[in-house]
């Protein structure tokens, strides 16, 4: 009978230690998962710059936006970030939306042609840049669109900026 009582005590102790081990393993696993989750969801800041090629665009010409996106703390380029632009024309009705990904060097380019019959005036651009684990950046700029002839003579195209006066 004495052996039987010790066997029950030993079995109880083994069960107790096994339960304590499971609890400890569960606690360690939960701590690792929590730590990993905090690292993954840690908010990072990006430094996004967007530059318009022209502050004044002649109707019928193109406008280009150049983006450069880097990690704000390390300066490392962020490839695969989404660069967006929403352009609202002077008429307040026409809206153009663009999106493209940055390349491995953190650069993206958006270019389009301003229609030749568009209403001249001030156009607004809302830029946005987003990347996984980074806070989204958004900012606004404006540029002017002018008729082909800025001197009022609409019968003559003022294309001197394209005319290089080459003669044979």
C-alpha positions as CSV (number, residue, x, y, z in Angstrom):
1,X,0.0,0.0,0.0
2,X,2.9,2.4,0.7
3,X,4.2,2.0,-2.8
4,X,0.7,2.8,-4.2
5,X,0.5,6.0,-2.1
6,X,3.9,7.2,-3.3
7,X,3.0,6.4,-6.9
8,X,-0.1,8.6,-6.6
9,X,2.0,11.4,-5.0
10,X,4.6,11.0,-7.8
11,X,1.9,11.0,-10.5
12,X,0.3,14.1,-8.9
13,X,3.7,15.9,-8.8
14,X,4.4,14.9,-12.4
15,X,1.0,16.3,-13.5
16,X,1.6,19.5,-11.5
17,X,5.0,20.0,-13.1
18,X,3.6,19.3,-16.5
19,X,0.8,21.9,-16.0
20,X,3.3,24.4,-14.7
21,X,5.5,23.7,-17.8
22,X,2.6,24.3,-20.2
23,X,1.7,27.5,-18.4
24,X,5.3,28.7,-18.6
25,X,5.5,27.8,-22.3
26,X,2.2,29.5,-23.1
27,X,3.4,32.7,-21.2
28,X,6.7,32.7,-23.2
29,X,4.9,32.2,-26.5
30,X,2.4,35.0,-25.7
31,X,5.3,37.3,-24.8
32,X,7.1,36.6,-28.1
33,X,3.9,37.1,-30.1
34,X,3.2,40.4,-28.3
35,X,6.7,41.6,-28.9
36,X,6.6,40.6,-32.5
37,X,3.2,42.3,-33.0
38,X,4.5,45.5,-31.5
39,X,7.5,45.5,-33.8
40,X,5.3,44.9,-36.9
41,X,2.8,47.6,-36.0
42,X,5.4,50.1,-34.9
43,X,4.6,53.3,-36.8
44,X,7.4,54.5,-39.1
45,X,7.7,57.9,-40.7
46,X,8.6,58.4,-44.4
47,X,10.0,61.5,-46.0
48,X,8.1,62.2,-49.2
49,X,9.0,64.9,-51.6
50,X,7.0,65.8,-54.7
51,X,8.1,68.3,-57.3
52,X,6.1,69.7,-60.2
53,X,8.2,70.1,-63.3
54,X,6.5,73.4,-64.2
55,X,4.7,76.1,-62.2
56,X,3.1,77.4,-65.4
57,X,2.0,75.0,-68.2
58,X,0.8,75.9,-71.6
59,X,-2.4,74.2,-72.7
60,X,-1.5,71.1,-74.8
61,X,1.8,70.6,-73.0
62,X,2.6,68.0,-70.4
63,X,3.0,68.3,-66.6
64,X,5.2,66.0,-64.6
65,X,5.3,65.2,-60.9
66,X,8.5,63.6,-59.5
67,X,8.3,61.8,-56.2
68,X,11.2,60.8,-53.9
69,X,10.3,58.6,-50.9
70,X,12.8,57.7,-48.1
71,X,12.6,56.4,-44.6
72,X,12.7,59.5,-42.4
73,X,15.0,58.0,-39.7
74,X,17.5,56.1,-41.9
75,X,17.3,57.9,-45.3
76,X,16.9,54.6,-47.0
77,X,14.8,54.7,-50.2
78,X,11.4,53.1,-50.0
79,X,10.6,51.0,-53.0
80,X,7.1,49.9,-53.6
81,X,5.5,52.9,-51.9
82,X,2.3,54.1,-53.6
83,X,2.6,57.7,-55.0
84,X,-0.8,59.2,-55.8
85,X,-1.9,62.5,-57.3
86,X,-5.3,64.0,-57.7
87,X,-5.4,67.0,-60.0
88,X,-8.4,69.3,-60.0
89,X,-8.7,71.5,-63.1
90,X,-9.6,75.2,-63.0
91,X,-13.2,74.4,-64.2
92,X,-13.7,72.6,-60.8
93,X,-15.3,69.6,-62.7
94,X,-12.4,67.9,-64.4
95,X,-10.4,65.7,-62.1
96,X,-7.5,63.4,-63.0
97,X,-6.3,60.7,-60.6
98,X,-3.0,58.9,-60.9
99,X,-1.1,56.3,-58.9
100,X,2.1,54.5,-59.4
101,X,4.7,52.6,-57.3
102,X,8.1,53.9,-56.4
103,X,11.1,52.0,-57.8
104,X,13.9,50.5,-55.7
105,X,15.5,53.9,-55.4
106,X,12.3,55.4,-54.0
107,X,11.4,57.4,-57.1
108,X,8.1,57.6,-59.0
109,X,7.1,59.8,-61.9
110,X,3.6,60.8,-63.0
111,X,3.2,62.7,-66.3
112,X,0.1,63.7,-68.3
113,X,-0.9,66.1,-71.1
114,X,-3.1,69.1,-70.3
115,X,-5.8,69.1,-72.9
116,X,-5.5,71.9,-75.5
117,X,-9.1,73.1,-74.9
118,X,-9.0,73.1,-71.1
119,X,-10.0,76.2,-69.1
120,X,-6.8,78.2,-68.2
121,X,-6.2,79.1,-64.6
122,X,-5.1,77.6,-61.3
123,X,-5.0,73.8,-61.0
124,X,-4.7,72.1,-57.6
125,X,-2.8,68.9,-56.9
126,X,-3.2,66.7,-53.8
127,X,-0.3,64.4,-53.4
128,X,-0.3,61.3,-51.3
129,X,2.4,58.7,-50.5
130,X,1.8,55.5,-48.6
131,X,3.8,52.4,-47.7
132,X,3.3,49.4,-45.5
133,X,4.1,50.2,-41.8
134,X,4.5,53.9,-42.6
135,X,2.4,56.9,-41.8
136,X,0.7,58.2,-45.0
137,X,1.9,61.6,-46.2
138,X,-0.4,64.0,-48.0
139,X,0.1,67.6,-49.2
140,X,-1.2,70.1,-51.7
141,X,0.3,72.4,-54.4
142,X,-1.0,74.5,-57.3
143,X,0.2,75.3,-60.8
144,X,-1.1,77.6,-63.5
145,X,-2.3,76.7,-67.0
146,X,-2.2,79.4,-69.6
147,X,-3.4,79.5,-73.2
148,X,-0.9,78.9,-76.0
149,X,-0.6,82.6,-76.6
150,X,0.0,84.5,-73.4
151,X,0.1,87.9,-75.2
152,X,-3.6,87.7,-76.3
153,X,-2.9,86.9,-79.9
154,X,-4.8,83.6,-80.2
155,X,-4.3,83.4,-84.0
156,X,-0.6,82.8,-83.7
157,X,0.9,80.0,-81.7
158,X,3.6,81.2,-79.5
159,X,5.8,78.1,-79.7
160,X,9.2,79.8,-79.5
161,X,10.2,77.6,-76.6
162,X,10.0,74.7,-79.1
163,X,11.5,76.5,-82.0
164,X,15.3,76.2,-82.0
165,X,15.7,78.0,-85.4
166,X,17.6,75.2,-87.1
167,X,18.4,76.0,-90.7
168,X,19.7,73.6,-93.4
